[in-house]
Amino acid sequence: GRVLDDGFQPLLGAAGEVVVSVSRGNVGEHLVMAELLYRGFDAYWADRGNPAFDISCHWNETGRATRLRVKTTSNHSAIWKVKKSGVVFLDLQPKDDFTVIVDMGRSLRDRDIYIVDTNDLQAGLESDYAFYVSHPKRDGTPRKGEQGMRCIRFHGEEKPTDLGWGYNKKFASHCEAWDQLK
């Protein structure tokens, strides 16, 4: 089988292709669950297919319960689809609602985990998107405001017409910030 630089073999499909989408998401969710349990949190899977969140997290010392939405990427770009209702995050709660972004890079060891309040993430996504669509395309025609996705990129610099880059710096204070869940 195919071996990666760090000695691990990737998940392969029946035809020998690297399986990425669902398996990558599962890897990120399991990694977050393992980190939570290792750090002393009580954590429980949401029902499979739950459209709102992936993990219910509890810190017994304070009695705090949080809902975690896990987003996993291996190409340093996190992309969310806008629902037909116009929202990015279903059943968004005003507090104790977090998105955990697992930026895996090339391997599990070369990864960053960002724990971000989902309300702050939502505001940033919408602000970046509004800025982006306020600028014309390269050919001078206007961008369509109804595009069905929002994207942040962890590497690269902001562009004059696109602020969705450089989130590794913008979210630096959120990297491995597990204590905010306590």
C-alpha positions in Angstrom: 0.0 0.0 0.0 0.9 3.7 -0.3 2.9 5.0 2.7 2.9 8.7 3.7 6.0 10.6 4.8 5.3 9.9 8.4 5.1 6.1 7.9 1.3 5.8 8.1 -0.8 4.4 5.4 -3.9 6.5 4.3 -7.4 5.0 4.2 -7.9 3.5 0.8 -11.1 2.7 -1.1 -11.8 -0.5 -3.0 -10.1 0.9 -6.2 -7.0 1.9 -4.2 -7.9 5.6 -4.1 -7.3 7.7 -1.0 -10.7 8.1 0.8 -10.9 11.7 2.0 -14.3 13.3 2.7 -16.3 11.2 5.2 -13.2 9.5 6.6 -11.4 12.7 7.0 -14.4 14.1 9.0 -14.5 11.0 11.1 -10.7 11.3 11.8 -11.2 14.9 13.0 -14.2 14.0 15.2 -12.3 11.1 16.8 -9.3 13.3 17.3 -11.4 16.0 19.1 -13.1 13.3 21.2 -9.7 11.9 22.2 -8.4 15.3 23.2 -11.5 16.1 25.3 -11.3 12.8 27.2 -7.6 13.1 27.7 -8.1 16.6 29.2 -10.7 15.4 31.6 -13.9 16.5 29.9 -17.0 14.3 29.7 -17.8 14.1 26.0 -20.5 12.3 24.1 -21.3 11.8 20.4 -24.4 13.4 19.1 -26.7 11.1 17.2 -25.2 10.2 13.8 -26.7 12.5 11.2 -27.4 15.3 13.7 -27.3 18.4 11.5 -26.5 20.9 14.3 -23.5 19.5 16.2 -21.2 16.5 16.6 -20.1 16.3 20.2 -21.7 17.3 23.6 -19.0 18.4 25.9 -19.2 18.7 29.7 -16.9 20.1 32.4 -18.0 18.7 35.7 -16.3 21.2 38.0 -18.3 24.1 36.6 -21.3 22.1 35.3 -20.8 23.7 31.9 -22.1 22.0 28.8 -21.1 23.0 25.3 -22.0 21.9 21.9 -19.2 21.2 19.5 -19.3 21.3 15.7 -16.2 19.6 14.2 -14.8 20.8 10.9 -11.9 18.9 9.4 -9.6 19.9 6.6 -6.4 18.5 5.2 -5.8 21.3 2.7 -5.7 24.3 5.1 -9.2 25.5 3.9 -12.4 25.1 5.8 -15.6 25.4 3.7 -19.2 25.5 4.9 -22.3 25.3 2.7 -25.0 27.8 3.2 -28.3 26.1 3.8 -31.4 26.9 1.7 -32.7 28.9 4.7 -29.7 31.2 4.3 -27.9 30.1 7.5 -24.5 28.5 7.7 -24.9 26.9 11.2 -28.1 25.1 12.0 -29.7 25.7 15.5 -27.0 28.2 16.5 -27.1 28.9 20.2 -26.3 32.3 21.7 -23.7 30.8 24.1 -21.8 27.5 24.7 -21.8 26.7 20.9 -18.3 26.1 19.5 -16.8 25.0 16.2 -13.6 23.0 16.5 -11.6 23.2 13.3 -9.1 20.4 12.8 -6.5 21.6 10.2 -4.7 18.3 9.6 -2.2 19.4 7.1 -0.2 16.4 5.9 -0.8 14.1 8.9 -2.2 13.7 12.3 1.0 14.9 13.9 1.1 18.0 11.6 -2.2 19.4 12.7 -3.6 22.4 14.5 -6.9 22.4 16.4 -8.8 25.7 16.7 -11.7 26.1 19.2 -13.8 29.0 18.1 -17.1 30.4 19.4 -19.5 29.6 16.6 -21.2 33.0 16.8 -17.8 34.7 16.3 -17.0 32.4 13.4 -20.4 33.1 11.8 -19.9 36.8 12.1 -16.4 36.5 10.6 -17.6 34.3 7.7 -20.4 36.7 6.9 -18.1 39.8 7.2 -15.4 38.3 5.0 -18.1 37.2 2.5 -19.7 40.6 2.4 -16.3 42.2 1.7 -15.6 39.7 -1.0 -18.8 40.2 -2.9 -18.5 44.0 -2.7 -15.6 43.8 -5.1 -16.0 43.0 -8.8 -14.5 39.9 -10.4 -11.3 40.2 -12.4 -13.3 40.9 -15.6 -15.1 43.8 -13.9 -18.5 42.1 -13.5 -20.1 42.1 -10.1 -20.0 39.0 -7.9 -23.2 37.2 -7.1 -24.2 37.6 -3.4 -26.1 34.4 -3.2 -23.2 32.0 -3.5 -23.8 28.9 -1.4 -20.5 28.5 0.5 -18.2 30.3 3.0 -14.5 29.6 3.2 -11.6 30.4 5.4 -8.0 29.6 4.5 -5.4 29.1 7.2 -2.3 29.9 5.1 -1.6 32.8 2.8 -2.1 36.5 3.1 -5.3 38.5 2.7 -6.0 39.7 -0.8 -7.2 43.3 -1.6 -10.6 41.8 -2.4 -10.6 38.7 -0.2 -10.1 38.7 3.6 -10.6 34.9 4.0 -6.9 34.1 4.2 -4.4 33.9 7.0 -6.7 32.4 9.6 -3.7 30.6 11.2 -2.7 34.1 12.5 -6.3 35.4 13.0 -7.2 32.4 15.1 -3.8 32.0 16.9 -5.4 32.6 20.3 -7.9 29.8 19.6 -5.3 27.2 18.7 -5.5 24.4 21.3 -7.6 26.7 23.5 -9.4 23.8 25.2 -9.8 25.7 28.5 -12.5 28.0 27.1 -14.8 24.9 27.2 -14.5 24.7 31.0 
